[in-house]
Amino acid sequence: MNIETANRLLQYRKQHNLSQEELAEKIGVSRQAVSKWERSEASPDTDNLISLAEVYGVSLDELLKGKPEDQTQQETADEKPDEPVEPDNTDTSVYDDTNYVRDDRVSFKNGIHVDSKDGDRVHISLKNGVNVCSRDGDNVHVSWDGIKVEEKGKKRVYTDEDGHVMVDEELKNKHFKSPAHKAFLKFPFWAIALALFLGWGFSGMCFGWALSWIAFLSIPLYYSLVDAIFKRDPSHFALPVLCAAVYIFFGYFKVCGGWPFGWIVFLAIPVYYVICSIIKPKKSCDD
């Protein structure tokens, strides 16, 4: 490719406010390929030239040779200084006072490509996998080469050369559990529940085996209570399990009307979670 064409590709990309990586994702090539084209070190094939022309909204002749000199001069003469150029009615874009902003666009060429005018993009193809880019700088890339997750330009999760999934140290620290939290979670509470089940059953007290199984409901209650305390979020507590245990006790021991009226205890569940949503602390990565 000659240097004039390479420079033209560079200028078109800058006019459309695209980075090399963004352009590469749009047409399904690598960023290195785009860089080589713009340095005149390589030439795009026919399919890529067609894709470039579609992205820039020009013909192949204009892309390769530039606009005819007389047409360029005429357009320059028609334009008024310091006034925006009104877009053609057939264009797929809209013009505002300061920026040339594209409308939402969906393309099925070589995959599925969705570009919103707000800057969010989703590109899916067999060759390049799944690419999701938000206007906030968060990116997710999943392909045959592995995965890559970026948060505001900083790599958070990625696949190394050996195929191992690596997690950024800062992200790990956000999910760090304190030694006390880990100790409570590792505590074999299930053994206590099992001992209670066996002791209760063999003793024959309080309906014996018929009711002793309820001891196992204490296992999720214990671990969810630990999470709720250390994460300072009461919504982590398994209140529905507790309500089920209380309902069973009401039924067997005929408390508060027994089975016919014991179901009222379940009304506490929606009330509890509404209260949790009101007092819940600001959400963080630990939640």
Backbone torsions as a table, in degrees:
resi	resn	phi	psi	omega
1	MET	NA	136.3	179.8
2	ASN	-76.3	162.7	-173.5
3	ILE	-66.9	-31.1	179.8
4	GLU	-64.0	-44.5	178.9
5	THR	-65.3	-40.6	178.8
6	ALA	-60.3	-44.5	178.2
7	ASN	-64.2	-35.4	179.6
8	ARG	-65.7	-41.8	177.2
9	LEU	-61.2	-40.0	178.8
10	LEU	-63.4	-43.9	-178.2
11	GLN	-67.0	-40.0	178.0
12	TYR	-61.8	-41.6	-179.1
13	ARG	-64.1	-43.4	-179.5
14	LYS	-66.8	-36.4	178.8
15	GLN	-62.9	-29.4	-179.5
16	HIS	-95.9	9.7	175.8
17	ASN	54.3	45.6	179.4
18	LEU	-113.2	139.6	170.4
19	SER	-83.1	166.9	178.5
20	GLN	-61.5	-38.4	179.8
21	GLU	-66.9	-41.5	179.5
22	GLU	-64.6	-42.3	178.2
23	LEU	-64.7	-41.6	-179.5
24	ALA	-59.7	-41.1	179.2
25	GLU	-67.1	-35.2	-179.1
26	LYS	-64.6	-39.9	-174.2
27	ILE	-104.7	0.9	173.7
28	GLY	78.3	39.7	175.8
29	VAL	-130.2	178.4	178.5
30	SER	-85.6	157.8	177.9
31	ARG	-63.1	-34.0	179.9
32	GLN	-62.9	-34.6	179.1
33	ALA	-65.2	-43.6	178.6
34	VAL	-62.4	-40.9	180.0
35	SER	-62.7	-40.9	179.7
36	LYS	-66.9	-36.7	178.3
37	TRP	-62.4	-44.0	-175.4
38	GLU	-75.6	-14.9	174.8
39	ARG	-100.1	6.4	179.0
40	SER	63.3	28.6	178.3
41	GLU	-94.2	-14.6	179.0
42	ALA	-155.0	165.4	-179.4
43	SER	-121.3	137.8	176.2
44	PRO	-71.0	147.0	178.0
45	ASP	-76.5	-179.4	-174.2
46	THR	-61.0	-44.0	-179.2
47	ASP	-61.7	-40.7	-179.6
48	ASN	-69.4	-35.4	176.7
49	LEU	-63.8	-41.0	178.1
50	ILE	-63.3	-42.6	179.4
51	SER	-63.5	-40.7	178.5
52	LEU	-63.2	-42.9	-179.9
53	ALA	-62.9	-38.2	178.8
54	GLU	-66.5	-42.6	-179.6
55	VAL	-62.9	-42.5	-176.2
56	TYR	-86.6	-9.6	178.9
57	GLY	69.9	36.3	179.5
58	VAL	-128.9	169.3	176.3
59	SER	-83.4	168.1	177.9
60	LEU	-64.4	-37.7	178.8
61	ASP	-62.6	-43.2	178.7
62	GLU	-65.9	-35.4	-179.6
63	LEU	-67.9	-40.0	-175.3
64	LEU	-89.5	-35.1	-173.2
65	LYS	-114.5	-11.8	-176.5
66	GLY	85.4	169.4	179.2
67	LYS	-72.9	145.5	176.1
68	PRO	-55.1	145.6	-174.6
69	GLU	-59.8	-41.9	-177.9
70	ASP	-68.3	-34.9	178.0
71	GLN	-66.9	-41.6	179.4
72	THR	-62.9	-42.2	179.6
73	GLN	-65.8	-39.5	180.0
74	GLN	-64.3	-43.2	179.8
75	GLU	-64.1	-37.3	179.4
76	THR	-66.4	-39.0	-179.4
77	ALA	-69.6	-33.1	-177.8
78	ASP	-75.6	-24.2	-177.4
79	GLU	-77.3	140.1	176.2
80	LYS	-98.7	140.1	-178.6
81	PRO	-60.5	140.8	173.4
82	ASP	62.8	19.0	176.2
83	GLU	-121.6	139.5	-179.6
84	PRO	-69.2	149.0	177.3
85	VAL	-85.9	123.5	-179.8
86	GLU	-68.2	134.3	-179.9
87	PRO	-73.5	155.0	176.3
88	ASP	-66.6	144.1	-176.9
89	ASN	-65.4	-21.8	-179.6
90	THR	-89.4	-3.7	-179.0
91	ASP	-71.6	152.6	179.8
92	THR	-93.0	18.4	-177.6
93	SER	-122.3	167.4	173.6
94	VAL	-124.7	156.1	-176.3
95	TYR	-118.2	132.3	172.2
96	ASP	-114.9	-173.2	-171.9
97	ASP	-66.5	-26.3	-172.1
98	THR	-124.4	-27.0	-173.3
99	ASN	-130.4	152.0	173.9
100	TYR	-95.1	103.1	-168.7
101	VAL	-108.5	127.7	179.0
102	ARG	-79.3	149.2	171.9
103	ASP	-76.0	171.9	173.0
104	ASP	-59.8	137.7	-177.2
105	ARG	-137.3	137.5	177.7
106	VAL	-124.0	130.2	179.4
107	SER	-132.3	143.3	178.1
108	PHE	-113.5	20.9	178.7
109	LYS	-79.9	118.7	-179.1
110	ASN	56.2	39.4	179.3
111	GLY	129.8	-156.6	178.7
112	ILE	-119.3	124.8	-177.4
113	HIS	-130.5	119.6	179.3
114	VAL	-121.1	120.2	179.1
115	ASP	-123.6	120.2	178.5
116	SER	-93.8	154.3	179.7
117	LYS	-68.1	-15.6	178.2
118	ASP	-81.2	-9.4	178.1
119	GLY	107.2	-6.6	177.1
120	ASP	-79.9	140.9	-176.5
121	ARG	-139.3	142.1	173.4
122	VAL	-132.8	119.2	179.2
123	HIS	-123.8	126.8	-178.8
124	ILE	-129.3	125.5	177.0
125	SER	-154.3	158.3	178.5
126	LEU	-66.8	-33.7	-176.2
127	LYS	-74.6	-44.7	-173.3
128	ASN	-109.6	1.8	176.7
129	GLY	75.1	-145.8	-177.1
130	VAL	-109.2	126.9	178.2
131	ASN	-127.8	120.1	178.0
132	VAL	-120.4	121.3	-178.2
133	CYS	-127.5	125.6	177.7
134	SER	-99.1	158.8	179.9
135	ARG	-68.3	-14.4	179.3
136	ASP	-83.6	-3.2	179.6
137	GLY	96.9	5.2	177.0
138	ASP	-88.9	131.6	-176.7
139	ASN	-133.9	141.8	174.3
140	VAL	-128.3	126.2	-179.2
141	HIS	-128.9	121.0	178.6
142	VAL	-126.7	119.7	-179.1
143	SER	-147.6	-174.1	178.5
144	TRP	-63.0	-22.5	-179.1
145	ASP	-82.3	-9.1	179.5
146	GLY	129.5	-155.0	-177.9
147	ILE	-126.4	155.9	176.0
148	LYS	-150.4	126.0	178.2
149	VAL	-122.3	124.1	179.5
150	GLU	-118.3	137.6	177.2
151	GLU	-116.4	109.2	-177.7
152	LYS	52.0	45.4	176.1
153	GLY	85.4	-8.5	-179.3
154	LYS	-100.9	127.4	-177.7
155	LYS	-69.4	124.4	-177.9
156	ARG	-107.4	-48.2	180.0
157	VAL	-131.3	136.1	-179.0
158	TYR	-158.4	165.1	177.4
159	THR	-103.9	127.1	-179.2
160	ASP	-81.8	-176.1	-175.4
161	GLU	-64.2	-24.6	-179.8
162	ASP	-91.0	3.3	178.9
163	GLY	87.0	7.1	179.4
164	HIS	-85.0	139.9	178.0
165	VAL	-82.1	120.4	-177.6
166	MET	-107.6	143.9	-179.5
167	VAL	-120.2	133.7	179.5
168	ASP	-58.0	139.1	-177.0
169	GLU	-59.9	-37.9	179.9
170	GLU	-63.3	-38.2	178.3
171	LEU	-68.1	-37.4	176.9
172	LYS	-61.4	-41.8	-177.9
173	ASN	-64.5	-30.8	179.1
174	LYS	-65.1	-30.6	-178.7
175	HIS	-99.5	15.0	-177.5
176	PHE	-68.2	133.5	175.7
177	LYS	-101.9	139.8	-179.7
178	SER	-66.8	156.8	177.8
179	PRO	-55.6	-39.6	180.0
180	ALA	-64.7	-41.3	179.1
181	HIS	-61.8	-46.0	179.0
182	LYS	-62.1	-39.3	-178.1
183	ALA	-64.0	-43.5	179.1
184	PHE	-66.5	-36.3	179.8
185	LEU	-70.8	-32.5	-180.0
186	LYS	-81.4	-14.9	-179.0
187	PHE	-60.1	129.3	-175.4
188	PRO	-77.8	66.0	-178.8
189	PHE	-62.5	-27.6	179.5
190	TRP	-57.7	-31.6	179.7
191	ALA	-66.5	-37.6	177.6
192	ILE	-66.1	-42.0	178.9
193	ALA	-62.8	-39.3	178.6
194	LEU	-65.4	-43.7	178.9
195	ALA	-62.0	-40.9	178.5
196	LEU	-63.9	-41.2	178.5
197	PHE	-60.4	-47.6	-178.2
198	LEU	-67.9	-46.1	-179.5
199	GLY	-62.2	-42.3	179.3
200	TRP	-64.4	-45.0	-177.0
201	GLY	-65.0	-47.4	-177.9
202	PHE	-68.5	-30.2	-178.7
203	SER	-70.3	-26.7	-178.6
204	GLY	75.5	5.2	179.8
205	MET	-78.5	148.1	175.4
206	CYS	52.2	53.6	177.0
207	PHE	74.6	3.7	173.1
208	GLY	53.4	-130.0	-175.9
209	TRP	-62.5	-27.2	-177.6
210	ALA	-61.6	-26.4	-176.8
211	LEU	-121.8	-15.3	-173.7
212	SER	-63.6	-22.7	-179.2
213	TRP	-60.5	-21.6	-178.9
214	ILE	-61.9	-16.5	178.3
215	ALA	-60.4	-29.0	-178.8
216	PHE	-70.8	-19.1	177.1
217	LEU	-68.5	-17.7	179.5
218	SER	-71.5	-17.6	-177.9
219	ILE	-66.1	-55.7	177.6
220	PRO	-64.5	-28.9	177.7
221	LEU	-64.2	-41.3	-179.1
222	TYR	-63.9	-53.4	-174.1
223	TYR	-69.6	-34.9	177.6
224	SER	-70.2	-32.5	177.0
225	LEU	-67.2	-38.9	177.3
226	VAL	-61.0	-46.9	178.6
227	ASP	-61.8	-42.9	-178.5
228	ALA	-61.9	-38.5	-178.5
229	ILE	-71.5	-50.2	-174.7
230	PHE	-75.2	-28.0	177.2
231	LYS	-91.4	-2.1	178.4
232	ARG	54.1	41.9	-179.2
233	ASP	-138.9	102.7	-176.2
234	PRO	-64.2	-17.6	-179.6
235	SER	-67.6	-14.9	178.3
236	HIS	-74.8	-17.5	-178.6
237	PHE	-72.5	137.0	-176.0
238	ALA	-82.9	70.5	-178.7
239	LEU	-61.8	-38.6	178.8
240	PRO	-57.1	-35.7	177.8
241	VAL	-65.5	-42.3	178.6
242	LEU	-63.3	-41.6	178.9
243	CYS	-63.3	-37.6	177.9
244	ALA	-64.0	-42.4	178.9
245	ALA	-63.7	-43.6	179.5
246	VAL	-63.9	-41.3	179.4
247	TYR	-60.4	-41.9	179.2
248	ILE	-64.0	-42.0	177.4
249	PHE	-62.5	-43.8	178.5
250	PHE	-57.3	-41.9	-177.5
251	GLY	-68.3	-47.8	-177.1
252	TYR	-68.2	-39.4	-175.1
253	PHE	-100.7	8.8	176.0
254	LYS	52.7	44.9	176.2
255	VAL	-90.1	139.6	178.0
256	CYS	53.3	41.3	177.3
257	GLY	89.9	0.3	177.2
258	GLY	67.6	-145.1	-176.0
259	TRP	-60.7	-42.3	-175.2
260	PRO	-61.1	-32.7	-175.9
261	PHE	-114.8	-8.3	-178.0
262	GLY	-64.0	-21.7	-178.9
263	TRP	-61.3	-18.6	-178.4
264	ILE	-57.5	-26.0	-178.7
265	VAL	-60.3	-27.3	-178.8
266	PHE	-70.7	-16.1	176.8
267	LEU	-67.5	-16.1	178.9
268	ALA	-71.2	-21.5	-174.9
269	ILE	-64.4	-55.4	-179.8
270	PRO	-63.2	-35.7	179.0
271	VAL	-62.7	-42.5	-178.7
272	TYR	-60.8	-47.0	-175.9
273	TYR	-74.3	-26.0	172.5
274	VAL	-65.8	-44.0	177.3
275	ILE	-62.3	-40.6	179.0
276	CYS	-61.6	-39.6	-179.1
277	SER	-66.9	-26.6	-179.7
278	ILE	-78.7	-40.8	-175.1
279	ILE	-96.9	0.5	-176.4
280	LYS	-63.0	133.7	178.9
281	PRO	-69.3	167.9	178.8
282	LYS	-55.9	130.7	-176.0
283	LYS	-64.6	137.8	177.6
284	SER	-134.7	178.7	-179.6
285	CYS	-67.1	-16.4	179.3
286	ASP	-77.5	-14.9	-176.1
287	ASP	-78.1	NA	NA
